[in-house]
Amino acid sequence: MGLVDFLGAAKKWVEEESVKTEKKFDQKLRSMSTAELKYHKKNMESKGIPKQYGYDKVVAELRRRGEL
């Protein structure tokens, strides 16, 4: 196994883990109550970093539920 093969396998593994993590995050958002989502959104905004990872997904889920 050469270095190129190893790096290719590592890149593939990282991409697969990234997809798994994103799916878990999406499932967690869907299972949260509307009140929890609103709290989560407000907490993210209060930290002054509304564009941090997941903020857009929280807002999208609230819009899907008709809360925004």
The first five atom37 places (N, CA, C, CB, O) and aatype in JSON, in Angstrom:
{
  "aatype": [12, 7, 10, 19, 3, 13, 10, 7, 0, 0, 11, 11, 17, 19, 6, 6, 6, 15, 19, 11, 16, 6, 11, 11, 13, 3, 5, 11, 10, 1, 15, 12, 15, 16, 0, 6, 10, 11, 18, 8, 11, 11, 2, 12, 6, 15, 11, 7, 9, 14, 11, 5, 18, 7, 18, 3, 11, 19, 19, 0, 6, 10, 1, 1, 1, 7, 6, 10],
  "atom_mask": [
    [1, 1, 1, 1, 1],
    [1, 1, 1, 0, 1],
    [1, 1, 1, 1, 1],
    [1, 1, 1, 1, 1],
    [1, 1, 1, 1, 1],
    [1, 1, 1, 1, 1],
    [1, 1, 1, 1, 1],
    [1, 1, 1, 0, 1],
    [1, 1, 1, 1, 1],
    [1, 1, 1, 1, 1],
    [1, 1, 1, 1, 1],
    [1, 1, 1, 1, 1],
    [1, 1, 1, 1, 1],
    [1, 1, 1, 1, 1],
    [1, 1, 1, 1, 1],
    [1, 1, 1, 1, 1],
    [1, 1, 1, 1, 1],
    [1, 1, 1, 1, 1],
    [1, 1, 1, 1, 1],
    [1, 1, 1, 1, 1],
    [1, 1, 1, 1, 1],
    [1, 1, 1, 1, 1],
    [1, 1, 1, 1, 1],
    [1, 1, 1, 1, 1],
    [1, 1, 1, 1, 1],
    [1, 1, 1, 1, 1],
    [1, 1, 1, 1, 1],
    [1, 1, 1, 1, 1],
    [1, 1, 1, 1, 1],
    [1, 1, 1, 1, 1],
    [1, 1, 1, 1, 1],
    [1, 1, 1, 1, 1],
    [1, 1, 1, 1, 1],
    [1, 1, 1, 1, 1],
    [1, 1, 1, 1, 1],
    [1, 1, 1, 1, 1],
    [1, 1, 1, 1, 1],
    [1, 1, 1, 1, 1],
    [1, 1, 1, 1, 1],
    [1, 1, 1, 1, 1],
    [1, 1, 1, 1, 1],
    [1, 1, 1, 1, 1],
    [1, 1, 1, 1, 1],
    [1, 1, 1, 1, 1],
    [1, 1, 1, 1, 1],
    [1, 1, 1, 1, 1],
    [1, 1, 1, 1, 1],
    [1, 1, 1, 0, 1],
    [1, 1, 1, 1, 1],
    [1, 1, 1, 1, 1],
    [1, 1, 1, 1, 1],
    [1, 1, 1, 1, 1],
    [1, 1, 1, 1, 1],
    [1, 1, 1, 0, 1],
    [1, 1, 1, 1, 1],
    [1, 1, 1, 1, 1],
    [1, 1, 1, 1, 1],
    [1, 1, 1, 1, 1],
    [1, 1, 1, 1, 1],
    [1, 1, 1, 1, 1],
    [1, 1, 1, 1, 1],
    [1, 1, 1, 1, 1],
    [1, 1, 1, 1, 1],
    [1, 1, 1, 1, 1],
    [1, 1, 1, 1, 1],
    [1, 1, 1, 0, 1],
    [1, 1, 1, 1, 1],
    [1, 1, 1, 1, 1]
  ],
  "atom_positions": [
    [[0.86, -1.18, 0.0], [0.0, 0.0, 0.0], [0.9, 1.23, 0.0], [-0.98, 0.01, 1.23], [1.7, 1.45, 0.91]],
    [[0.74, 1.99, -1.02], [1.55, 3.19, -1.13], [0.9, 4.36, -0.42], [0.0, 0.0, 0.0], [-0.23, 4.29, 0.06]],
    [[1.65, 5.42, -0.36], [1.18, 6.64, 0.31], [-0.07, 7.19, -0.37], [2.28, 7.7, 0.33], [-0.99, 7.65, 0.3]],
    [[-0.11, 7.14, -1.69], [-1.27, 7.65, -2.43], [-2.52, 6.83, -2.09], [-0.99, 7.63, -3.95], [-3.6, 7.39, -1.92]],
    [[-2.37, 5.51, -2.0], [-3.49, 4.65, -1.65], [-3.99, 4.97, -0.24], [-3.09, 3.16, -1.75], [-5.19, 5.05, 0.01]],
    [[-3.04, 5.14, 0.67], [-3.39, 5.44, 2.05], [-4.14, 6.77, 2.15], [-2.13, 5.48, 2.93], [-5.16, 6.87, 2.83]],
    [[-3.64, 7.79, 1.46], [-4.29, 9.09, 1.5], [-5.68, 9.04, 0.85], [-3.42, 10.14, 0.79], [-6.6, 9.69, 1.33]],
    [[-5.82, 8.29, -0.2], [-7.13, 8.12, -0.84], [-8.13, 7.45, 0.08], [0.0, 0.0, 0.0], [-9.29, 7.86, 0.16]],
    [[-7.66, 6.41, 0.79], [-8.53, 5.71, 1.74], [-8.89, 6.61, 2.91], [-7.86, 4.43, 2.25], [-10.03, 6.59, 3.38]],
    [[-7.94, 7.4, 3.37], [-8.2, 8.32, 4.49], [-9.22, 9.38, 4.08], [-6.9, 8.99, 4.95], [-10.11, 9.72, 4.86]],
    [[-9.08, 9.9, 2.87], [-10.01, 10.92, 2.38], [-11.42, 10.34, 2.28], [-9.56, 11.46, 1.0], [-12.39, 11.0, 2.67]],
    [[-11.54, 9.13, 1.77], [-12.85, 8.48, 1.65], [-13.47, 8.27, 3.03], [-12.72, 7.13, 0.91], [-14.66, 8.5, 3.2]],
    [[-12.67, 7.84, 4.0], [-13.17, 7.61, 5.35], [-13.67, 8.91, 5.97], [-12.06, 6.98, 6.23], [-14.73, 8.94, 6.59]],
    [[-12.91, 10.0, 5.8], [-13.32, 11.29, 6.36], [-14.63, 11.76, 5.74], [-12.21, 12.36, 6.13], [-15.5, 12.26, 6.44]],
    [[-14.78, 11.59, 4.44], [-16.02, 11.98, 3.77], [-17.21, 11.16, 4.28], [-15.89, 11.82, 2.26], [-18.29, 11.71, 4.49]],
    [[-17.01, 9.86, 4.47], [-18.09, 9.0, 4.98], [-18.48, 9.39, 6.4], [-17.66, 7.52, 4.94], [-19.67, 9.43, 6.73]],
    [[-17.5, 9.68, 7.24], [-17.78, 10.08, 8.62], [-18.5, 11.43, 8.66], [-16.48, 10.14, 9.45], [-19.36, 11.66, 9.51]],
    [[-18.13, 12.31, 7.76], [-18.78, 13.62, 7.69], [-20.26, 13.47, 7.34], [-18.07, 14.51, 6.64], [-21.11, 14.14, 7.93]],
    [[-20.56, 12.59, 6.41], [-21.94, 12.35, 6.02], [-22.72, 11.74, 7.19], [-22.01, 11.42, 4.79], [-23.86, 12.14, 7.44]],
    [[-22.11, 10.79, 7.9], [-22.77, 10.17, 9.06], [-23.07, 11.21, 10.13], [-21.89, 9.05, 9.64], [-24.16, 11.22, 10.7]],
    [[-22.11, 12.09, 10.4], [-22.28, 13.12, 11.42], [-23.39, 14.08, 11.03], [-20.97, 13.89, 11.64], [-24.21, 14.46, 11.87]],
    [[-23.44, 14.46, 9.78], [-24.47, 15.38, 9.3], [-25.85, 14.74, 9.39], [-24.19, 15.82, 7.86], [-26.82, 15.4, 9.76]],
    [[-25.94, 13.46, 9.06], [-27.23, 12.76, 9.16], [-27.7, 12.68, 10.61], [-27.12, 11.35, 8.56], [-28.88, 12.87, 10.88]],
    [[-26.77, 12.41, 11.53], [-27.13, 12.36, 12.95], [-27.62, 13.72, 13.42], [-25.93, 11.9, 13.79], [-28.6, 13.8, 14.17]],
    [[-26.96, 14.78, 12.99], [-27.36, 16.14, 13.38], [-28.76, 16.44, 12.84], [-26.35, 17.18, 12.85], [-29.59, 16.99, 13.56]],
    [[-29.03, 16.07, 11.59], [-30.34, 16.29, 10.99], [-31.42, 15.52, 11.75], [-30.34, 15.87, 9.52], [-32.51, 16.05, 11.98]],
    [[-31.13, 14.28, 12.13], [-32.09, 13.48, 12.88], [-32.36, 14.09, 14.25], [-31.58, 12.04, 13.04], [-33.49, 14.1, 14.72]],
    [[-31.32, 14.6, 14.88], [-31.48, 15.23, 16.19], [-32.36, 16.46, 16.08], [-30.1, 15.61, 16.78], [-33.23, 16.68, 16.93]],
    [[-32.16, 17.27, 15.04], [-32.99, 18.47, 14.85], [-34.45, 18.09, 14.67], [-32.5, 19.27, 13.63], [-35.33, 18.72, 15.25]],
    [[-34.71, 17.06, 13.87], [-36.09, 16.65, 13.63], [-36.76, 16.12, 14.9], [-36.14, 15.59, 12.55], [-37.97, 16.23, 15.06]],
    [[-35.97, 15.56, 15.81], [-36.55, 15.0, 17.03], [-36.72, 16.05, 18.13], [-35.69, 13.87, 17.53], [-37.39, 15.78, 19.13]],
    [[-36.14, 17.23, 17.96], [-36.27, 18.28, 18.97], [-37.65, 18.93, 18.9], [-35.17, 19.35, 18.79], [-38.25, 19.01, 17.83]],
    [[-38.14, 19.38, 20.05], [-39.4, 20.11, 20.06], [-39.18, 21.5, 19.48], [-39.99, 20.19, 21.5], [-38.04, 21.97, 19.36]],
    [[-40.26, 22.15, 19.13], [-40.18, 23.49, 18.57], [-39.56, 24.45, 19.59], [-41.57, 24.0, 18.15], [-38.76, 25.31, 19.22]],
    [[-39.93, 24.3, 20.86], [-39.38, 25.16, 21.9], [-37.86, 24.96, 22.02], [-40.06, 24.87, 23.26], [-37.12, 25.92, 22.2]],
    [[-37.41, 23.71, 21.92], [-35.97, 23.44, 21.97], [-35.25, 24.07, 20.78], [-35.7, 21.92, 22.01], [-34.17, 24.63, 20.93]],
    [[-35.86, 23.97, 19.61], [-35.25, 24.57, 18.43], [-35.15, 26.08, 18.57], [-36.06, 24.22, 17.18], [-34.13, 26.67, 18.23]],
    [[-36.21, 26.71, 19.07], [-36.19, 28.17, 19.25], [-35.12, 28.56, 20.26], [-37.58, 28.68, 19.71], [-34.41, 29.54, 20.07]],
    [[-35.0, 27.78, 21.35], [-33.97, 28.06, 22.35], [-32.59, 27.91, 21.73], [-34.12, 27.11, 23.56], [-31.71, 28.74, 21.94]],
    [[-32.4, 26.85, 20.96], [-31.12, 26.58, 20.3], [-30.76, 27.74, 19.37], [-31.18, 25.25, 19.52], [-29.62, 28.2, 19.36]],
    [[-31.74, 28.2, 18.58], [-31.51, 29.32, 17.65], [-31.13, 30.58, 18.41], [-32.77, 29.58, 16.78], [-30.18, 31.27, 18.05]],
    [[-31.88, 30.88, 19.47], [-31.61, 32.08, 20.27], [-30.22, 32.0, 20.91], [-32.7, 32.27, 21.35], [-29.5, 33.0, 20.97]],
    [[-29.86, 30.83, 21.4], [-28.55, 30.63, 22.01], [-27.44, 30.85, 21.01], [-28.45, 29.23, 22.61], [-26.42, 31.46, 21.34]],
    [[-27.6, 30.35, 19.79], [-26.59, 30.53, 18.75], [-26.44, 32.01, 18.39], [-26.96, 29.71, 17.48], [-25.33, 32.51, 18.2]],
    [[-27.57, 32.72, 18.31], [-27.52, 34.14, 17.98], [-26.89, 34.95, 19.1], [-28.93, 34.66, 17.68], [-26.18, 35.92, 18.84]],
    [[-27.14, 34.57, 20.35], [-26.59, 35.33, 21.47], [-25.07, 35.2, 21.56], [-27.22, 34.87, 22.77], [-24.4, 36.07, 22.12]],
    [[-24.54, 34.12, 21.02], [-23.09, 33.94, 21.02], [-22.42, 34.82, 19.96], [-22.73, 32.48, 20.78], [-21.2, 34.91, 19.9]],
    [[-23.23, 35.46, 19.14], [-22.7, 36.37, 18.14], [-22.14, 35.69, 16.91], [0.0, 0.0, 0.0], [-21.46, 36.33, 16.1]],
    [[-22.42, 34.42, 16.76], [-21.92, 33.7, 15.6], [-23.1, 32.98, 14.95], [-20.79, 32.7, 16.0], [-23.14, 31.75, 14.93]],
    [[-24.06, 33.73, 14.43], [-25.24, 33.06, 13.88], [-24.95, 32.19, 12.66], [-26.25, 34.08, 13.51], [-25.81, 31.39, 12.28]],
    [[-23.83, 32.32, 12.06], [-23.52, 31.5, 10.89], [-22.69, 30.27, 11.25], [-22.77, 32.34, 9.86], [-22.13, 29.61, 10.37]],
    [[-22.6, 29.95, 12.55], [-21.84, 28.77, 12.93], [-22.54, 27.51, 12.44], [-21.65, 28.72, 14.45], [-23.7, 27.54, 12.04]],
    [[-21.82, 26.4, 12.48], [-22.33, 25.14, 11.94], [-23.69, 24.79, 12.53], [-21.34, 24.01, 12.21], [-23.85, 24.75, 13.75]],
    [[-24.64, 24.55, 11.67], [-25.94, 24.11, 12.09], [-26.99, 25.19, 12.21], [0.0, 0.0, 0.0], [-28.18, 24.88, 12.24]],
    [[-26.59, 26.45, 12.26], [-27.57, 27.53, 12.43], [-28.58, 27.52, 11.28], [-26.86, 28.89, 12.5], [-29.78, 27.63, 11.5]],
    [[-28.09, 27.39, 10.07], [-28.98, 27.4, 8.91], [-29.95, 26.22, 8.93], [-28.18, 27.38, 7.62], [-31.09, 26.34, 8.47]],
    [[-29.5, 25.1, 9.48], [-30.37, 23.92, 9.56], [-31.44, 24.11, 10.62], [-29.55, 22.67, 9.87], [-32.58, 23.67, 10.45]],
    [[-31.09, 24.77, 11.73], [-32.08, 25.06, 12.77], [-33.16, 25.98, 12.21], [-31.41, 25.71, 14.01], [-34.35, 25.74, 12.4]],
    [[-32.74, 27.02, 11.51], [-33.69, 27.96, 10.92], [-34.55, 27.25, 9.88], [-32.94, 29.16, 10.27], [-35.76, 27.48, 9.82]],
    [[-33.97, 26.4, 9.06], [-34.72, 25.66, 8.04], [-35.76, 24.76, 8.68], [-33.77, 24.83, 7.15], [-36.89, 24.65, 8.18]],
    [[-35.41, 24.1, 9.77], [-36.35, 23.21, 10.44], [-37.51, 24.01, 11.05], [-35.63, 22.38, 11.53], [-38.66, 23.57, 10.99]],
    [[-37.21, 25.16, 11.63], [-38.27, 26.02, 12.18], [-39.19, 26.52, 11.06], [-37.66, 27.22, 12.94], [-40.41, 26.59, 11.24]],
    [[-38.62, 26.86, 9.91], [-39.44, 27.3, 8.78], [-40.32, 26.16, 8.27], [-38.54, 27.82, 7.64], [-41.49, 26.36, 7.93]],
    [[-39.75, 24.96, 8.23], [-40.51, 23.79, 7.78], [-41.72, 23.56, 8.67], [-39.62, 22.54, 7.76], [-42.78, 23.13, 8.2]],
    [[-41.55, 23.84, 9.97], [-42.65, 23.66, 10.92], [-43.59, 24.86, 10.95], [-42.1, 23.41, 12.31], [-44.6, 24.84, 11.64]],
    [[-43.25, 25.9, 10.2], [-44.1, 27.08, 10.13], [-43.96, 27.99, 11.33], [0.0, 0.0, 0.0], [-44.88, 28.74, 11.65]],
    [[-42.82, 27.94, 12.01], [-42.59, 28.74, 13.22], [-41.82, 30.02, 12.93], [-41.84, 27.92, 14.24], [-41.67, 30.85, 13.83]],
    [[-41.33, 30.2, 11.73], [-40.61, 31.42, 11.36], [-41.27, 32.07, 10.16], [-39.14, 31.13, 11.05], [-40.82, 33.12, 9.7]]
  ]
}
